Amino acid sequence: MLSQLWKSILALLFPGGLILLLAIGFLRPQGLPTWLQQPIAALPYIVLTFGLIFGWYLASSRMILSLLVLVLADRAMVLIPTGEADQEAVHQTIDAMTAFLVPLNLLAFSILKEGSLWTSRGLMRLLLVLIQPILLLWLCLPDQHDLATSLFTGAFIPLMFTEWTPIPQPALVAFATALLLHGIRFVLHRDALEGGAIWALVAIFVAYHTSRYGWHSTNFFMTAGLVLFATLLQSFHRQTYRDTLTGIPGRLAYNEAIGQLGKRFSVAVIGIDQLTQYANVHGKSVSEQILKQIAPKVLAVCTSGQVFRTTGEELTMLFPGKSTIEALSALDTIRKSIEAVSLFLRGRERVWEKERAAQKTGPRDQALPVTLSIGVAEKLNDSATLTLVIMSAYRALYEAKGAGGNVVKRGTEENVPVRRSPTGTGRVSSMSEYGT
């Protein structure tokens, strides 16, 4: 429990929190050497360029539209001069409106389904974003001053509680709502994009407070864009290398790992004994939830091997440079750890874990005992292939299941079976890749 909490905290802090901390340290108005000021002045353009390029390449309308909203809000704040009374009123109105609209836009982009901008749905979102500056300019007209004031600068609570910030109360509510919902989505899904959105909102909030201290708001809008860009790359990497159901390393990571196994290694195949039974009785959704619960626990317990889900219901473990004797201890630890897990079915589809003895089960909760059968095999000679070792591990897995499950079995390497061509030509055909 504590390890999962710690991982969640680290996932939230990195990279968004680190980027914001560095921005506060390096983007201060005084103290920077002259040679560093020009590169920092170019950073907003660099972030915008790379963000748009990667947003287009990864078909992320969320990235492109978020950057567009940040640029429009920043330019609206910077290009309207201050000093004269009427200009100062317009500037305050723009600050209030952008502070209200920006967090709501970022929240909407996270809720709406991701996809390419160059679809009818994406173009409609782009149009809605481009309409907002027109609405903003219309509300800045002298005739609309009262309407803008009532919409964006109203007070719901005594001003003494919000006098510390120049952001009006409606915009504060928008920021708080967006932060709360992004936080809930992060807790539920632990999505890097949601964590990035949280830190981007914090950077934007800071941007509205910088002018009074001589800082440049553009730098913190740029920081928000950089956070979103970094977390987009992090999310893309996770989607590429991680299994979408379980969150553990997937096929691409496995393919890279087998290229680095070396001459000596062991392979283990892990199966959940009851998974097919639960799928037949309760449905595929329940079996997928069980696999989603168990796979990360196997990954967390494993200390000496690498865990992957490539296809199907089994997990594959690689032990570079280790024999089956060396791998058995780790595998038995995994088996015992999963045996101690208490899963329950609530209703028809919700699988939950009882983590503490103090937790109470409902009268209709059904216990879902879970045990593992594990087959492990090693490469014993130079003529053996990875395919042979995997086949041996699968045979050991089936032996473990046949023995009643909840056991680790060692496989023995065998030669590649061959068969004569039925045409009598004498051509030898070898078996194809097996298992993973």
Buried (B, 14 or more C-beta within 10 A) or exposed (E): EEEEEEEBEEBBBBBBBEBBEEBBEBBBEEEEEEEEEEEBEEBBEEBBEBBBEBBBEBBBBBBBBBBBBBBBBBBBBEEBEEEEEEEEBBBBBBBBBBBBBBBBBBBBBBEBEBBBBEEEEBEEBBEEBEEBBEEBEEBBEEEBBEEBBEBBBEEEEEEEEBEEBBBBBBBBBBBEEBBEBBBEBBEEEBBBBBBBBBBBBBBBBBBBBBBEEEBBBBBBBBBBBBBBBBBBBBBBEBEEBBBEEBBBBBBBBBEEBBEEBEEBBBBBBBBBBBBEEBBEEBEEEBBBBBBBBBBBBBBBBBEBBBBBBBEEBBBBBBBBEBBBEBBBEBBEBBBEBBEEBBBBBEEEEEBBEBEEEEEEEEEEBBEBEBBBBBBBBBBBEEEBEBBBBBBBBBBBBBBBBEEEBBBBBBBEBEEEEEEEEEEEEEEEEEEEEBBB
